[in-house]
Amino acid sequence: MPPVEILKDVYWVGAIDWNIRDFHGYSIYRGTTYNAFLVRDEKITLFDTVKHGFKAELLHQISRIIDPTAIDYLVVNHVEMDHSGLLPEVVDLVKPERIFCSEKGEKGLTAHFRREDWPYEAVKTGDSIGLGSRTVQFIETRMLHWPDSMFSYIPEDRLLISSDAFGQHWATAERFDDEVDLSLLLGHAAKYYANILLPYSNLVQKLLSKIKEMDLKVDMIAPDHGVIWRGNPGKILECYDKWSQQRGRLKALVIYDTMWHSTEMMAKAIVDGLVQEGVNVQLFDLATNHRSDIIAEVLDAGALVIGSSTLNNGMLPRMADLLHYMKGLRPANKIGAAFGSYGWSGEAVKLIKAIMEEMGFRVIDPGISVQYVPAHDDLQNCVELGRKVAKAVKKGG
């Protein structure tokens, strides 16, 4: 891909990773991008680098604009390796006058790369630097999603370089939101939020308030992954506001894993009950659905009904995996219920219920546990559980 001039003398010089499919347990079946941005001014500045292994792409992009050794400043908005992995090689080549990062960023880079001799300059919210005709203002965004994270804002261009916020894992030849299908884009952005930023939703709310308080004029948002928001940057800000409030809608997920289809029969009966009450429902078999795709749907679900067969006095491994993953993401404001089948011991339902309670779900039923194959009355009880969950969702929990 050639470099793209996103604004006058501001260039995308990143790399596209078409083939990656997993990102820390998050399924990215459409690949991703590692975005880096070059500003050509009196002080030529590179914002972030790319993942190690993409050196040729980054340097080729930059070389089509300037000699890379002409770069004066580096800005490290985020220490994570998909953005800083190539930093040592770039520093050795460029020999920058300054490397701007947050205080936590300096500590992280020093600890990771063991390069105390780099020309660090730690910045904090409100600090700014001059590049010539432009200035860069820094905004610390701690724990969005690492302690070191920060934004870089160029007021003259109304450009927000937003690190990992507002991004998507999506490899495309297009660089801008108005060049792709908006519904697909928002789907990728929602999945990204649900799997990466959901635990920090309270901080997202504070950040959005801070942006309003600072009266930042934003015409373009350039994240470190995915496409750049230039057609409607307000749309992703609006979505982050909605997602971070974690208000579920009239939607329930029925998620299950099964051994010999008994738990599956129960799941489908629960779906029937939800449908009878007019609640949108989605059914997920863990044998065929990836955890990260399910979490994307958890984002705006009002209720989760979760079931597993019992195995070795516990739940099935795929269910344990999902619940462990979900617990770390801390979804809030959910109604919960559990169900499952068993042969002789039957612990799965109690374990699922306990984990949902630990996550802060409002569990509205003791759960349904059926031995061997569910009879007609058992399935009718499952239908009634679905109706009960639906009524709770419609009442708002």
C-alpha positions in Angstrom: 0.0 0.0 0.0 1.3 3.5 -0.8 1.3 6.2 1.8 -1.9 8.3 2.0 -2.0 12.0 2.6 -4.9 12.3 5.0 -4.5 16.1 5.4 -2.0 18.5 3.9 1.5 17.3 4.9 0.0 14.6 7.2 0.4 11.0 6.0 -0.7 7.5 6.9 2.4 5.4 6.7 1.3 2.3 8.5 1.1 -1.4 7.6 -1.7 -3.8 6.7 -1.7 -7.2 8.3 -4.0 -9.2 6.0 -3.3 -12.6 7.4 -3.5 -12.3 11.2 -6.5 -14.1 12.7 -6.0 -14.0 16.4 -5.3 -11.1 18.7 -4.8 -12.3 22.4 -7.8 -14.6 22.0 -9.9 -12.2 20.0 -10.8 -13.6 16.6 -9.9 -11.0 13.9 -11.0 -12.9 10.8 -10.6 -9.8 8.6 -7.0 -9.0 9.7 -5.9 -5.6 11.0 -3.8 -2.5 10.3 -1.0 -1.0 12.3 -1.4 2.7 11.7 1.4 5.2 12.0 1.2 8.9 11.0 3.9 11.2 9.7 3.6 15.0 9.9 5.9 17.0 7.7 6.7 20.4 9.2 9.7 22.2 10.5 10.0 19.4 13.0 9.2 16.2 11.1 7.3 13.9 13.5 6.3 10.2 13.4 3.4 9.2 15.6 3.8 5.5 16.6 5.5 2.8 14.6 4.2 -0.7 13.7 4.4 -4.3 14.8 7.8 -6.0 14.6 8.1 -7.7 11.2 6.6 -4.9 9.2 9.8 -2.8 9.0 9.9 -2.9 5.2 6.4 -1.6 4.9 6.9 1.3 7.3 10.2 2.5 6.0 9.1 2.1 2.4 6.1 4.3 3.1 8.2 7.0 4.8 10.9 6.9 2.1 8.3 7.8 -0.5 7.7 11.0 1.3 11.1 11.9 3.0 14.4 10.4 3.9 13.5 8.6 7.2 16.7 10.0 8.8 15.2 13.4 8.5 12.6 12.6 11.2 13.1 14.9 14.2 10.6 13.7 16.7 8.9 10.4 17.6 5.6 10.3 19.5 4.7 7.1 21.3 1.1 7.2 22.2 1.0 3.5 23.3 3.7 1.1 24.4 2.0 -2.2 23.3 4.1 -4.1 20.8 1.8 -3.8 17.9 2.6 -0.1 17.9 6.1 0.0 19.4 7.6 -3.3 18.3 9.7 -1.6 15.6 10.7 1.3 17.8 14.3 0.2 18.6 15.1 -0.1 14.9 13.5 3.2 14.1 15.3 5.0 16.9 18.6 3.5 15.8 18.0 4.6 12.2 16.4 8.0 12.8 18.3 9.1 16.0 15.5 11.4 17.0 16.0 14.6 19.0 13.1 13.7 21.3 10.8 10.8 22.0 7.6 12.1 23.4 5.5 9.7 25.6 3.6 9.8 28.8 5.4 9.3 32.1 4.0 5.7 32.3 5.1 5.3 28.7 8.7 6.2 29.5 8.7 3.6 32.3 7.1 1.0 30.0 9.5 1.6 27.1 12.5 1.6 29.4 11.4 -1.6 31.1 10.6 -3.3 27.8 13.5 -2.3 25.6 16.2 -1.6 28.3 17.1 1.6 26.5 17.6 4.2 29.2 19.7 6.3 26.9 16.9 7.2 24.5 16.0 11.0 24.5 12.7 10.6 26.3 10.5 13.6 27.1 7.6 12.6 29.3 4.4 14.7 28.8 1.1 15.0 30.6 -2.4 16.3 29.8 -2.2 19.9 28.8 1.4 19.8 27.6 2.1 20.8 24.0 4.9 21.0 21.6 5.5 23.1 18.5 6.3 21.5 15.2 6.5 24.7 13.2 3.1 25.7 11.7 1.5 23.1 13.9 1.3 22.2 17.6 0.6 18.9 19.2 -1.4 18.8 22.5 -1.2 15.7 24.6 -4.1 14.1 26.5 -3.3 11.2 28.9 -5.8 8.3 28.6 -4.6 6.0 31.3 -6.0 2.5 31.1 -7.6 3.0 27.6 -6.4 0.5 27.5 -2.9 0.5 29.0 -1.5 2.7 31.8 0.7 4.6 29.3 -1.9 5.4 26.7 -2.4 8.9 25.4 -3.9 10.9 22.6 -2.1 13.5 20.4 -4.3 16.4 19.1 -3.3 18.8 16.4 -5.6 21.8 16.7 -4.6 23.4 13.4 -5.9 20.4 11.6 -8.6 19.4 14.1 -7.0 16.0 14.0 -7.1 13.6 17.0 -4.5 10.8 16.8 -6.3 8.5 19.2 -4.0 5.5 19.8 -6.2 2.3 20.4 -9.4 4.2 21.0 -12.0 4.4 18.2 -10.2 1.6 16.2 -11.2 -1.6 14.6 -9.4 -4.8 13.6 -10.1 -4.7 9.9 -7.6 -5.0 7.1 -8.8 -2.9 4.1 -7.3 -1.2 1.1 -9.4 1.8 2.0 -8.2 4.3 4.6 -11.3 6.2 5.5 -14.8 5.6 7.0 -16.6 7.2 4.1 -14.9 4.7 1.7 -16.4 1.5 3.4 -19.8 0.2 4.3 -20.8 2.0 7.5 -22.7 -1.0 9.0 -19.7 -3.2 8.6 -17.4 -0.6 10.0 -19.6 -0.1 13.1 -19.8 -3.9 13.6 -16.0 -4.1 13.6 -15.8 -1.1 15.9 -18.4 -2.6 18.3 -16.5 -5.9 18.5 -13.3 -4.0 19.1 -14.9 -2.0 21.9 -16.5 -5.1 23.5 -13.3 -7.2 23.5 -10.7 -4.5 24.4 -12.2 -1.4 26.0 -15.3 -2.8 27.8 -13.6 -3.1 31.2 -12.7 0.6 31.1 -16.2 1.9 30.3 -16.2 4.2 33.3 -13.0 5.7 32.1 -14.4 6.1 28.6 -17.2 8.2 30.0 -14.7 10.4 31.9 -12.6 10.8 28.7 -15.6 11.8 26.6 -16.5 14.4 29.3 -13.0 15.6 29.3 -13.0 16.1 25.5 -16.2 18.2 25.8 -14.7 20.1 28.7 -11.6 20.9 26.7 -13.8 22.0 23.8 -11.7 20.0 21.3 -12.8 20.6 17.7 -12.4 17.3 16.0 -12.8 16.9 12.2 -10.8 13.7 11.9 -10.0 10.8 14.3 -7.0 8.7 13.3 -6.8 5.5 15.5 -3.9 3.0 15.5 -6.1 0.2 14.0 -8.5 0.2 11.1 -9.8 3.1 9.1 -9.7 6.8 9.8 -12.9 8.7 10.8 -13.2 11.7 8.5 -16.7 11.5 7.1 -18.5 11.4 10.4 -16.1 11.4 13.4 -19.0 12.3 15.7 -20.6 8.9 14.9 -17.9 6.9 16.7 -17.9 9.3 19.6 -21.6 8.8 19.8 -21.2 5.0 19.8 -18.5 5.1 22.5 -20.9 7.1 24.6 -23.6 4.6 24.1 -21.4 1.5 24.5 -19.7 2.8 27.6 -23.0 3.3 29.4 -23.7 -0.4 29.0 -27.4 -0.1 28.8 -28.9 -3.3 27.5 -31.7 -3.3 25.0 -34.6 -5.8 24.5 -32.2 -8.5 23.5 -31.2 -11.8 25.1 -28.5 -14.2 24.3 -28.8 -18.0 24.9 -25.4 -19.4 25.0 -24.7 -23.1 25.5 -22.3 -26.1 25.2 -23.7 -29.6 25.0 -22.5 -33.2 25.0 -25.4 -35.3 23.7 -27.8 -32.5 22.7 -29.8 -32.5 25.9 -28.6 -29.0 26.8 -29.1 -28.0 23.2 -32.8 -29.0 23.5 -33.2 -26.9 26.6 -31.5 -23.9 24.9 -34.0 -24.0 22.0 -36.9 -24.3 24.4 -35.6 -21.2 26.3 -35.4 -19.4 22.9 -39.1 -20.2 22.3 -40.1 -18.6 25.6 -38.1 -15.4 24.8 -39.6 -15.2 21.3 -43.1 -15.6 22.7 -42.6 -12.5 24.8 -41.3 -10.5 21.9 -37.7 -10.1 22.9 -35.0 -10.3 20.3 -32.9 -13.4 20.9 -29.7 -14.9 19.5 -28.7 -18.5 20.1 -25.0 -19.4 20.3 -23.5 -22.9 20.3 -20.0 -22.7 21.6 -19.0 -25.5 19.3 -19.4 -23.2 16.3 -19.1 -19.6 17.7 -15.9 -17.9 18.8 -15.9 -16.3 22.2 -15.0 -12.8 20.9 -18.0 -12.8 18.4 -20.3 -13.7 21.3 -18.8 -10.9 23.4 -19.6 -8.4 20.6 -23.2 -9.4 21.0 -23.0 -9.2 24.8 -22.2 -5.5 24.5 -25.9 -4.4 24.1 -27.7 -7.5 25.4 -30.1 -7.1 28.3 -29.9 -10.7 29.4 -27.7 -13.8 29.1 -29.0 -17.3 29.6 -26.1 -19.6 29.9 -26.1 -23.4 29.8 -23.7 -26.3 29.9 -23.7 -30.1 30.4 -21.8 -31.3 33.5 -18.4 -32.8 32.9 -16.1 -34.1 35.6 -18.1 -32.3 38.3 -17.8 -29.0 36.4 -18.9 -27.3 33.2 -17.7 -28.1 29.7 -14.3 -26.6 28.9 -15.6 -24.2 26.2 -18.1 -22.8 28.6 -15.4 -22.3 31.3 -13.2 -20.6 28.7 -16.0 -18.2 27.7 -17.0 -17.3 31.3 -13.3 -16.7 32.2 -12.9 -14.4 29.2 -16.2 -12.6 29.9 -15.3 -12.1 33.6 -12.2 -10.2 32.6 -14.2 -7.9 30.4 -16.6 -7.0 33.2 -19.9 -6.5 31.4 -22.4 -4.6 33.5 -26.2 -4.3 33.9 -27.1 -7.8 32.8 -29.9 -10.2 33.8 -28.7 -13.8 34.1 -30.0 -17.3 34.3 -28.4 -20.8 34.1 -29.5 -24.2 32.8 -27.9 -27.5 31.8 -28.1 -31.3 31.8 -26.2 -33.9 33.6 -25.8 -37.7 34.0 -25.2 -38.2 37.7 -23.7 -35.2 39.5 -25.0 -32.0 38.0 -22.7 -29.2 39.2 -22.6 -27.1 36.0 -25.7 -25.0 36.6 -24.6 -24.0 40.1 -21.2 -23.1 38.9 -22.5 -21.0 36.1 -24.9 -19.2 38.4 -22.1 -18.5 40.9 -19.9 -17.0 38.2 -22.7 -14.8 36.9 -23.4 -13.5 40.4 -19.7 -12.8 40.8 -19.8 -10.7 37.6 -22.6 -8.7 39.1 -25.4 -10.1 37.0 -28.9 -10.0 38.5 -29.6 -13.8 38.4 -33.4 -14.1 38.4 -33.8 -17.9 38.7 -32.1 -20.7 40.6 -31.5 -22.4 37.3 -32.8 -25.5 35.6 -30.9 -28.7 35.8 -32.2 -31.8 34.0 -30.9 -35.4 34.3 -30.2 -37.2 31.0 -32.7 -36.2 28.3 -35.3 -33.5 29.0 -38.9 -34.7 29.1 -41.8 -32.6 27.8 -42.4 -31.0 31.2 -38.7 -30.1 31.5 -38.8 -28.4 28.1 -41.9 -26.5 29.2 -40.0 -25.3 32.3 -37.3 -24.1 29.9 -39.9 -22.2 27.9 -41.2 -20.6 31.1 -37.6 -19.6 32.0 -37.3 -17.9 28.7 -40.5 -16.0 29.3 -39.4 -15.0 32.8 -36.1 -13.7 31.5 -38.0 -11.8 28.7 -40.3 -10.1 31.2 -37.4 -9.0 33.3 -35.6 -7.5 30.3 -38.8 -5.6 29.3 -39.0 -4.2 32.8 -35.4 -3.0 32.5 -34.0 -5.5 34.9 
